[in-house]
Amino acid sequence: MHSQRECCIYCGGGPPLEDDHIPPKNLFAPPRPSNLITVPACSHCNRQASKDDEYFRLVLTLRQDVGKHPDVVSLLPTVLRSLKKPRKIGFQKALLKSLRRISLTTPGGIYLGQAGGYDVDIARLDRVASRVVRGLLYHELGARLDENYEVAVYSEDGLASADLPTLSELRRTILAPLSSRPAKTIGNGVFEYRYSLTERSDSSSAWLLVFYGQVRFLGLVGRLPGLGRA
């Protein structure tokens, strides 16, 4: 029987283990900060997530609302060069095919005009965010998540379009209080997170992840009927 620190936090497998960066280290421009979080992972779990991590960085760095962030400015040339690699030709064609015009509005509904947009695989983004939540829970509590628990993750865009009968209640009782908690920041505003544990002595918790000061994900951990599994 392996101890918690001798197991992959995702599958529970034993050594050999590698350091998995939470969040993915490719989101940080060199020189990377000294306080990056790492958690133990087997090579299979660590490496199978690499393509999702790359997609996650691509989608985030191409967003207009993060374009002025210093790390994004530094990373974008590398991201765009990566699209020219032979193995990325298929993805590049799919991205170009999905380009379309979208209407821009303020939070108050004022129309600002149109801009270029593209289709995004939100489920794939949520998968990365779910892994980040699992990693942060291990980092904060020192134990991998029990297999009887679920991690439900929603991007801000996905949450807005989710067919949840309790959406307004979710915003009032979880998201709003969570947003007021002190944030833990890594890098130059590249990533910050807030979390809240329930009063029960288990891993049930809520997490707010923010990338580049703009891109938000809500993570809920526990037995969550009706919210699905990320």
Buried (B, 14 or more C-beta within 10 A) or exposed (E): EEEEEEBBBBEEBEEEBBEBBBBBBBBBBEEBBEEBBEBBBBEEBBEEBEEBBBBBBBBBBBBEEBEEBEBBEEBBEEBEEBEEEEEBEEBEEEBEEEEEEEEEEEEEEEEEEEEEBBEBEBEEBBBBBBBBBBBBBBBBBEEBBEEEBBBBBBBEBBBEEBEBEEBEEBEEEBBEEBBEEEEBBBBBBBBBBBBEBEEEEBBBBBBBBBBBBBBBBBBBBBEBEEBEEB
